[in-house]
Amino acid sequence: MSEMILGSRGLVLNEPLLWEKGRKGRNAFSPPRRDVPEASVDPDLVGDDLDFPDLSEVELVRHYTRLSTWNFGVDTGMYPLGSCTMKYNPKTNERQAALPGLAKAHPLLPPHLAQGPLELMYRLEQYLAEVTGMDAVSVQPAAGAHGELAGMLLMYAYLKSRNSQRSKIIIPDTAHGTNPASAALCGYRPVPVASNDQGILSTETIADVMDEDTAGIMVTNPNTIGLFEDNIKEISDVVHDKGGLVYCDGANMNALMGIVDMNEIGIDVLHLNLHKSFSTPHGGGGPGSGPVCVNEKLVPFLPVPRVVRNGDSYDLSEDFPDSIGKLDTFYGHFGVMVKAYSYIRSLGPDGLKKVSQLAVLNANYIKEKLKGTYHLPFDRTCMHECVFDDSIQNELKVTTLDIAKRLMDYGFHPPTVYFPLVIPGAIMVEPTETEPKENLDLFIDAMKRIAEEAKENPEILKSAPHKSKVRRLDETTAARKPCLAG
Ligand SMILES: *Cc1c(COP(=O)(O)O)cnc(C)c1O
């Protein structure tokens, strides 16, 4: 009871609903003195049963500040969610995106009044072409999966233009889950193929299934196990020899920037996730951006309108007769583009390369330090993320879920768990390049302690978390009947 009177449990502050806090007659804000005659409000317009809580300013400020402390984010601590790149993004990029001339540019402004935003989009497309090695880019797709769909539509349009309609597409078991969905949405039938015992694709496996009714392959590279597809060049040759195209899911480009030229390894089309690699956090429920990057073959089919340059000015053009058309109401999520532009300009080519080198270094550091403590299904140099499983702990009846929940008691957001599906009980760690070594060491230490606890006191894992606002929830009930009242 006393803890309720203080309104807190330790430093985890409780917070009732605003309606429970409100007391008639309090207010948080005094509007300026009226300088027009008083008029009564038509009750038919507003109704007479409005139920707004009356609150003082301090109650209002504390309400939202307390709620904000219940959330864990990249500004709070390490967030090693694999396949998501939840990295700390420089705040300066938010500042540029909030500049009034950019943030308030209306999408229906005529081009001569929107030269700044148009130039920014034009230049961003050029930078992304350079980063990937591709020939042209459209920043229109609004998310990663939307970029995939754009890529599928481009492949379809290209094959149609050559009178070579096809019905299938090859999708490895290490592809991201959105890949088969995007292909199916475009009407292609996904043909699943298995990776080899190294966790990557063998050229022979692809040669066995690639035929003249197959539009091509959709390969995630680095794949969802965090491994580089070493045979990608030969695989591309096999696909091209049969008239197909190679799609690369490049959402993980943050492992390869300045290091791998996608065009050179045979990629025809790929998408990026600006809301992972280029300074917008993924998973925040906010807008995303999934630019689609193509080689020469696919340029005529890119979505319209395209930003074009005429001498010193920029314009929007629909004059591309072979285009797959429009994918968005307007031109994509401009705020995300501004952040990506600002990120690329502030880091420069050497800085971007360093981002990838550090992302790969950090993941390999964790992999090397934790291997043996946790089982590593594919013991090879990884890219920006590494994947363990719970097979060592299973012998003690401890599972990935218990380990993930216990990590919260040590102050870490859990990594991605039970994904990718090819690794049962997967624990997928992506530290990102922005985490300093001290934090990686604390994370490694916590993971090692948890492995010890699994041996000595598994109960503490089974009932974790112990220090969070809510304890172990029934996963199904929490999802189906969420209690949102705190
Ligand atoms: C995140 C991700 C996607 C999907 O991106 P969304 O923006 O969530 O649609 C696709 N592929 C890979 C490899 C990813 O990591």
Ligand as a Chemical Component Dictionary entry (heavy atoms), coordinates in Angstrom:
data_LIG
# 
_chem_comp.id                   LIG 
_chem_comp.type                 NON-POLYMER 
_chem_comp.pdbx_formal_charge   0 
_chem_comp.three_letter_code    LIG 
# 
loop_
_chem_comp_atom.comp_id 
_chem_comp_atom.atom_id 
_chem_comp_atom.alt_atom_id 
_chem_comp_atom.type_symbol 
_chem_comp_atom.charge 
_chem_comp_atom.model_Cartn_x 
_chem_comp_atom.model_Cartn_y 
_chem_comp_atom.model_Cartn_z 
_chem_comp_atom.pdbx_ordinal 
LIG C1 C1 C 0 13.692 -5.423 -42.258 1  
LIG C2 C2 C 0 13.923 -6.226 -43.428 2  
LIG C3 C3 C 0 12.985 -6.245 -44.482 3  
LIG C4 C4 C 0 11.641 -5.564 -44.431 4  
LIG O1 O1 O 0 11.665 -4.183 -44.236 5  
LIG P1 P1 P 0 10.333 -3.422 -43.777 6  
LIG O2 O2 O 0 10.658 -1.984 -43.884 7  
LIG O3 O3 O 0 10.065 -3.853 -42.365 8  
LIG O4 O4 O 0 9.225  -3.812 -44.703 9  
LIG C5 C5 C 0 13.294 -6.997 -45.587 10 
LIG N1 N1 N 0 14.429 -7.708 -45.659 11 
LIG C6 C6 C 0 15.359 -7.714 -44.670 12 
LIG C7 C7 C 0 16.619 -8.530 -44.809 13 
LIG C8 C8 C 0 15.138 -6.982 -43.524 14 
LIG O5 O5 O 0 16.041 -7.020 -42.541 15 
# 
loop_
_chem_comp_bond.comp_id 
_chem_comp_bond.atom_id_1 
_chem_comp_bond.atom_id_2 
_chem_comp_bond.value_order 
_chem_comp_bond.pdbx_ordinal 
LIG C1 C2 SING 1  
LIG C2 C3 SING 2  
LIG C2 C8 DOUB 3  
LIG C3 C4 SING 4  
LIG C3 C5 DOUB 5  
LIG C4 O1 SING 6  
LIG O1 P1 SING 7  
LIG P1 O2 DOUB 8  
LIG P1 O3 SING 9  
LIG P1 O4 SING 10 
LIG C5 N1 SING 11 
LIG N1 C6 DOUB 12 
LIG C6 C7 SING 13 
LIG C6 C8 SING 14 
LIG C8 O5 SING 15 
# 
